[in-house]
């Protein structure tokens, strides 16, 4: 199979992941209108853990292989638990989703510099172009950003957790369904540690239950399994580069579902993101495609 053929074979999974992950912001915003951050996180992780236990029931396999428990747990603590807590706490301290998306957009560049010792300059240029496009997409949110030291600290914490967690996950070659239950368990325990010190309340209405089901099952199980499979089989830089498309999908859904106006600058940014990713993917090593 050629590298071009393999890229096209992976395209359905990549497109599905981006579409699902991009919808998470819409449902998160909806859910937070009817509940607190840690109520949504605790219930979401509990629901995801229950679903994963049911998925593993036929084979009766819920734990990673012998001797890998600590590696899997620490990876989940960073990639799922730590990232989620830092992400939501950054927003709670005034960091807008646009600014947060921009800071997290540095991740593919960091991953490239840390994991690929020899890379073509065109690959780095493509990622920088995609980051510039992301800035255009979220420009309005950046203009409204209210900076605070705690918020920036949590935002950088989210970037660190996602970058290091993804690199650690790349080293795990076990099936995603075998490692996710333990990772969600440690993430749930992490969130429970914050419950005595943070607001915990929710309204049992459809405006909370629908986002909870979507985030707990579709995102935390379906999209997360897709993400882990792509990390396991593909280039880590290429996989993390897909997160540039997440704000693009969110803006499109915001326009199509919620009817909010799409600025011309955002449209130009989308084109820049697509052009940058095309350049970065084309310049990726053949062995990583």
N, C-alpha and C positions, 0 to 999 in steps of 0.2 A: 504493500500500500504506500503510495507516494505521500509526501507531506501535505500537498494540496488536497488529496483525497481524504486524508485523515482529518484535516481541518473542516472539510464539508461534512464529514461523518459526525463530527462533534458539534456542528452548528445547532441542531435541534435542542440538544441539552443546554448549550450556552444561551440560546434565545429564550428557552423556558425559564432558566434560572434568572436571567436579567428581568424578565417580565414579572416573575413572582417576587423577587427581591425588591423591585421598584415599587410594587404595590404595598410593601410593608409600611412605608412612611404614611400612606393614606389611612390604613387601618389603625396604625399606632396613634395617629392624631385623633381619630374617631374614638378609639378606646379611652384615651386619656381625658376626653371630655366627660367621661362618666366614671372615672376611677383614678386612683393614684398610681404613680410609677411602679412602686414595689408590689402593689396588689396585682397589677397587670403582669409584671415579670414573674412573680411567684406562681400565679395561676397558669400562666403560659408555659413555664418550664414543667410544672406538675402535669399538665395536659400532654405535653410532648413526651415526657418520661413514660406516662401511662401508655401512650400509643406505641412507643418503641418497645415496651415490654410485651405488648400484644403481638407486634411484628416478629419478635424473637421467640414467641411461644412454640411454634411448630418445631423448630430446631432446638429449643431449650438452650439457647445461647444468648446470654445477656451481658457477659463479661468479656473483656479482651483476653488475649492469650496469656499464658503463665509468664510472669516476669515482666510484663509490659503495663501493669496496672498504674504504677506511678507516672509513667511517661504519658499514658492516655489521659489520666486524671489532670495532670498539670497542664497539658495542652488544652483540655476542655475548660479548665479554670481561666485560662487566658483568652482563648478564642471565642468562647461563648459567655461565660460568667463575667469575667473582668471587662470584656468589650461592651457587653450590654449595660452593665452598671455604669461604666464611665460615659457611654454614649448618652444615656438618659439623664445622668447627673449633669453632664455638660449643658444639655438643653434646659434643665431645671435652673441652671445658674446663668441663663441669658444668652447662651451661644445658639445662634439660629441654625436651622438644618442646613442652610446654604453654606455657611462658614464651616460647619462641621464636615460637610461633604467635601469641601475644598481641602481642608486639613488632611482628611483621610485619603484624598486623591494623591497625596505624596507617597502613599504606600507602594504602588507599583514601581516607582522610581527607586525607593529605598530597597525594595526586594531585588530589583535588577542589580543595584550596586553591591548588595550583600551576597547574592547567590550566583551571579554570572561574572566570572573574573574577566572573560574576554567577550565583549559584545560590540556589535557594530554601532557607530555613532548614530546611524539612522534610527536605530531602535530607541535610543535615548531621546532623540529629537521627536520621534513619534509620540512617546509618552508625555513629553513636555507640551507638544501641540494639543494632545488630548486634555491635559491639565488646564491649558489656556482656554480650551473650549468649555470645560467644566466651569471655569470662572465666569464665562459669559452666560452660561445657562442659569447660574445661581446668583447673578449680579444683583438682582433686586433684594434677595435675602441678605447678601453681604452689606448692602447699603443700610439695612435695618439692624445690623448686628450691634449688640451691646456687649463690649468686651469686659471681662472680669477675670481676675487672676485665678479664682477657683474654677471658673468655667473653662478657661484655657488649659488649666492643669488637667481637668478631666478629659478634655478633647485630645490633648497629647497622650494621655493615658490610654484612650481608646485606640489611637494610632499605634502606640507601642504594643498593646495587647493583640491587635489584629495582625500586625506585621510579624511579631515573634510567634504568635499562635499558628499562623499559616505556615511558617517555616518549620515549626515542630510537627504540624500535622502532615506535612510532605514526607516526613521520615517514617510515618506510620503506614505500613503496607497491609494492614488488616481491613476487612470489609467494613464500610462505614456503619452499617447497622449493628456491628459487633462492638464498636467503640463509643457510639453516641449515647447509649443508656447511662454509662458511667459518667460521661462528660456532662450530661444534663443533671445527673444526681448531684455532682459537686457544684454545678452552677446554681442549682436550687438551694443547696445548703448555704452557699455564699450569700444569696439574696435573703434567706431567712435570718442571717446574722444581722442584716440591716433593719429588719422589720421593727424591733423594739425602739429604734431611734428615728424612724421615718414614718410619715403618714401612710396608713394602710386602710383604704376604704374603696368601695365600688358600689355602683347602682345595678341591681339585677334587672337590667332592661336590655332590649335588643341592641341598643347602641353600644353596649359593652360586651354582650355575649357573642355577637357576630364577629367583631374584631378579635376577641379572645380565641374563638374557634379557628379563624383564619391564621392568626399568628402562631397559635399552638400546634396546629396540624399541618397547614399548607406551607408555612414559612419554616417553622422550627423542625419539621420532619421532612416534608417533601423537598423544599429548596435546600435545606441543609444536607440532605443525602446527595443531592445533585452536586452541591459545592464540593463535598468531600470526595466524590468520585472523580470530579474534574481535577482536583488537587492531586489525587493519587495517580492519575494517568497522563496528565498534561504538564505543560510548562507552568511553573508557579507564577512567573511574571505575567504570562498571558491570562491566566485565570484571575489574578488580582486586578488586571487591567479592565476586566469586565465591570468592575465597580464604577468606572467612569460613566457607564451607560445607565446606572441605576437612577441618578438624578434626572437624566433625560427621560426615562420611562415615567418617573414620578411627575415631571412637568406635563408630559403628554396625558397622563391619567387625570391630573388636576384640571386640564383643559377639557378632556372628553367627558369625565364623570362629574366633576364639580362645576364645570362651565366657567372657570376662571380664565381670563385673557392670557394668551401666550405672546410675550413681547418678541419683536423681530430680532432683538439681540440674543434671545434664547434659541431661536431657530438657527442663527448663525453659529452659535456655540455648539449646537447639536451636530452641524456639518463638520465643525472643526474636530469634535470628539471622534466622529466616525473616520475622518481622514487620518487623524493621529493614530488611532488603533489599527487601521489598515496598514500604515507605515510600520508600526511596531511589530505587528504580526508577520508582515512580509520579511522583516529583517531578523526574525527570531531564528535561533539555531535549528537546523533541520531535525536534529535528534530530539528537540523539545516540543515539536509541533504535534 
